[in-house]
Amino acid sequence: AQTVTQSQPEMSVQEAETVTLSCTYDTSESDYYLFWYKQPPSRQMILVIRQEAYKQQNATENRFSVNFQKAAKSFSLKISDSQLGDAAMYFCAYRRGRTSYDKVIFGPGTSLSVIP
Amino acid sequence: NAGVTQTPKFQVLKTGQSMTLQCAQDMNHEYMSWYRQDPGMGLRLIHYSVGAGITDQGEVPNGYNVSRSTTEDFPLRLLSAAPSQTSVYFCASSYSMLGTENTGELFFGEGSRLTVL
């Protein structure tokens, strides 16, 4: 069974600094997708960034980028120029599939605090 | 554009009572799922469905039933509530098959906080 691990229950970062959140996963599949979701105190789940396993290039979305290491089964999220609005729970997620999508498995989450 | 709608947003039950959490989506998504969120445990998959008439168990299915009679609706039933089912529940949907505009992203409802006394 696929599993997703986030080894940092809590992290903090100074405003305007850079922080990296870790995620590792376990799978025997070769085709899958990885996601980072953000959950602010409002409880809303927001997609931050998505990575296809068959693409070697790391995904980026403005201040958010990932370091995808397929062989190591590692998928870390880097937040640059941290802002107060980045304070939230961050969940790493895995989804098997290439031509169709399977169920989505989430990690336990990392709570990120941003210090003014 | 409603997206994924969950009701109720809050509910208090007594042990042994039954209830149904409703989930509806208007995006014509084939895939729908239910998660529960507990502190330190992330989102754990309860049940999911890849289309009308098809359901499957997730990581924590015990104590919950689902059915999928239409593409739009995916209700979650608690037949005999227990205090261990106190949690925040999320319904989420997405496309099942790859398409030019499909990203595999899950679209979430706002969550339902359930307390079982």
Interface residues (C-beta under 8 A of the other chain):
Chain A: V4 Q6 P9 Y33 F35 Y37 R43 Q44 M45 L47 R50 F91 A93 R95 G97 R98 T99 S100 Y101 K103 V104 I105 F106 G107 P108 G109
Chain B: Y31 S33 Y35 G40 M41 G42 L43 R44 L45 Y48 D56 G58 E59 V88 F90 A92 S94 Y95 S96 M97 L98 N102 T103 G104 E105 L106 F108 E110 G111
